[in-house]
Amino acid sequence: MEVKREYLYIILILFVIGYLSTYFNDKNDYISGGATQVDAPSSAQVISYYAVEASTQLGQKPAIIWSNINPPILTDLPSDANSAGINFPSGSPTWGVPATAYGVKVSTDSNVLGVTFCIKADGPLQSGINSIPIGNYKWDSNVDPGNPGNPGPGPILGNAVGMSTTFIQADTSIGPGFVDYFRFWLTVPAGQAAGTYTNQVTFKGVVPPNVC
Amino acid sequence: MYVNMKKILLFLFLVLLLGRFAQAGLVWRTESQFIQEGETKCIEYGLYNPGGKDLNIALYVTGDLTKIAQSEKSESVLLKANTLHDNAINKQLCFRAPKNVYQKDCIFPTIGCQQTCQYGNVEYSGDVSTIAEKVGQGSGGQGSSVIIAETAPLSLVVKCEESPRNFSSAYLYGIILIVIIIVFTYIGVKKSKQRKK
């Protein structure tokens, strides 16, 4: 009988602890009674969208090709589809003299003001254990001027820079419907081992104020 | 005449090269969101294909976001050609914030803890990119294959909520300790009385 009473005391004490623990918990402030304030949540959703379309040549595999490399005398050899020096009637394609088949276009189904294009390679052109240094792979870009009568020279070797494994900014503020054009050049060192050299180039579109 | 014909053929060839574009589009509805410690948040992106060719597209996460992304790449989705942004197919990317991003300042473990937030909010930022699963046609050859990526920025901010030093757990532990002492004392006294009898 005495032992049972001790258990009853312990149970009673546990109830007291339970009650006290609720007392120390955080309490929420709340308004009750006749509330005079009504919260009306409001929202507005802004949607951004854009698409990038690559020229057919950039959709080929490989896309950027040098098909006739005969070392040792090869400095800044233009890529096959740079197509330098080809004359076109003005108007179409946008570049008059010369043309290039490498282009990335901001789709007309886009609502961003302008897109910045960035370019990088995953590494040097590689053939087994042999490679052509990434700095020997040069590129330049130029924007569709929208002026077929005076299209300008397009991307030129004089402005070309070496490819990098981190993104480098090409052109900025390219609006819907406009194209950023590219050309590529390659210098093959004397005595370069024979082989099929490949790598992967990535074109990335970003929307300002974000950068490459 | 022959020269003109050659020029026309070259022109047509390059018009074809330049005229046919094909890639994907990205729709996004947010560039930054708050996330709680331990919370899982999924963010929806739209994918569309205004080009003339069907594409398999997946979403990728880059930057610090990879640390909390449940998967760095979404399942790829087949996008039919000539779909515009208002017919975009939605895909989700999910992120889970770690449980203990912010360490509480405690006098003893779990006792007298406070959250000061003196270092500001922790932010995970990066890009969400679309990349076509199979870019390019044909096989092998000398040169570079190409990937085209569209990106949208995203920052997930783990909100730090300041709290004053809290002693409620200390009070609770104290009460429990007192009760245990009382109970044991009571039992001890009881037993000693029984022995005396």
Chai-1 contact restraints between the chains, C-beta under 6 A:
chainA,res_idxA,chainB,res_idxB,connection_type,confidence,min_distance_angstrom,max_distance_angstrom,comment,restraint_id
A,I13,B,V179,contact,1.0,0.0,6.0,A-B,restraint_1
A,L20,B,I175,contact,1.0,0.0,6.0,A-B,restraint_2
A,S21,B,L172,contact,1.0,0.0,6.0,A-B,restraint_3
A,F24,B,S168,contact,1.0,0.0,6.0,A-B,restraint_4
A,F24,B,Y171,contact,1.0,0.0,6.0,A-B,restraint_5
A,F24,B,L172,contact,1.0,0.0,6.0,A-B,restraint_6
A,Q45,B,R29,contact,1.0,0.0,6.0,A-B,restraint_7
A,I47,B,R29,contact,1.0,0.0,6.0,A-B,restraint_8
A,S48,B,W28,contact,1.0,0.0,6.0,A-B,restraint_9
A,Y49,B,V27,contact,1.0,0.0,6.0,A-B,restraint_10
A,Y49,B,H85,contact,1.0,0.0,6.0,A-B,restraint_11
A,A51,B,G25,contact,1.0,0.0,6.0,A-B,restraint_12
A,A51,B,P50,contact,1.0,0.0,6.0,A-B,restraint_13
A,V52,B,Q23,contact,1.0,0.0,6.0,A-B,restraint_14
A,V52,B,I148,contact,1.0,0.0,6.0,A-B,restraint_15
A,V52,B,E150,contact,1.0,0.0,6.0,A-B,restraint_16
A,E53,B,F21,contact,1.0,0.0,6.0,A-B,restraint_17
A,E53,B,Q23,contact,1.0,0.0,6.0,A-B,restraint_18
A,E53,B,G51,contact,1.0,0.0,6.0,A-B,restraint_19
A,A54,B,Q23,contact,1.0,0.0,6.0,A-B,restraint_20
A,A54,B,I148,contact,1.0,0.0,6.0,A-B,restraint_21
A,S55,B,L18,contact,1.0,0.0,6.0,A-B,restraint_22
A,S55,B,F21,contact,1.0,0.0,6.0,A-B,restraint_23
A,T56,B,L17,contact,1.0,0.0,6.0,A-B,restraint_24
A,T56,B,R20,contact,1.0,0.0,6.0,A-B,restraint_25
A,Q57,B,L17,contact,1.0,0.0,6.0,A-B,restraint_26
A,L58,B,V146,contact,1.0,0.0,6.0,A-B,restraint_27
A,G59,B,G136,contact,1.0,0.0,6.0,A-B,restraint_28
A,Q60,B,G136,contact,1.0,0.0,6.0,A-B,restraint_29
A,Q60,B,Q137,contact,1.0,0.0,6.0,A-B,restraint_30
A,Q60,B,G138,contact,1.0,0.0,6.0,A-B,restraint_31
A,K61,B,G136,contact,1.0,0.0,6.0,A-B,restraint_32
A,K61,B,Q137,contact,1.0,0.0,6.0,A-B,restraint_33
A,K61,B,G138,contact,1.0,0.0,6.0,A-B,restraint_34
A,K61,B,S145,contact,1.0,0.0,6.0,A-B,restraint_35
A,P62,B,G141,contact,1.0,0.0,6.0,A-B,restraint_36
A,P62,B,G143,contact,1.0,0.0,6.0,A-B,restraint_37
A,P62,B,S144,contact,1.0,0.0,6.0,A-B,restraint_38
A,P62,B,S145,contact,1.0,0.0,6.0,A-B,restraint_39
A,A63,B,V146,contact,1.0,0.0,6.0,A-B,restraint_40
A,I64,B,G143,contact,1.0,0.0,6.0,A-B,restraint_41
A,I64,B,S144,contact,1.0,0.0,6.0,A-B,restraint_42
A,I65,B,G143,contact,1.0,0.0,6.0,A-B,restraint_43
A,I86,B,L10,contact,1.0,0.0,6.0,A-B,restraint_44
A,F88,B,F11,contact,1.0,0.0,6.0,A-B,restraint_45
A,P93,B,L18,contact,1.0,0.0,6.0,A-B,restraint_46
A,A99,B,L14,contact,1.0,0.0,6.0,A-B,restraint_47
A,A101,B,L17,contact,1.0,0.0,6.0,A-B,restraint_48
A,G103,B,L18,contact,1.0,0.0,6.0,A-B,restraint_49
A,K105,B,F21,contact,1.0,0.0,6.0,A-B,restraint_50
A,S107,B,P50,contact,1.0,0.0,6.0,A-B,restraint_51
A,D109,B,P50,contact,1.0,0.0,6.0,A-B,restraint_52
A,D109,B,L84,contact,1.0,0.0,6.0,A-B,restraint_53
A,D109,B,H85,contact,1.0,0.0,6.0,A-B,restraint_54
A,T196,B,Q142,contact,1.0,0.0,6.0,A-B,restraint_55
A,Y197,B,Q142,contact,1.0,0.0,6.0,A-B,restraint_56
A,N199,B,S144,contact,1.0,0.0,6.0,A-B,restraint_57
A,Q200,B,S145,contact,1.0,0.0,6.0,A-B,restraint_58
A,V201,B,S144,contact,1.0,0.0,6.0,A-B,restraint_59
A,V201,B,V146,contact,1.0,0.0,6.0,A-B,restraint_60
A,T202,B,I147,contact,1.0,0.0,6.0,A-B,restraint_61
A,F203,B,I148,contact,1.0,0.0,6.0,A-B,restraint_62
A,K204,B,A149,contact,1.0,0.0,6.0,A-B,restraint_63
A,K204,B,T151,contact,1.0,0.0,6.0,A-B,restraint_64
A,G205,B,E150,contact,1.0,0.0,6.0,A-B,restraint_65
A,V206,B,T151,contact,1.0,0.0,6.0,A-B,restraint_66
A,N210,B,P153,contact,1.0,0.0,6.0,A-B,restraint_67
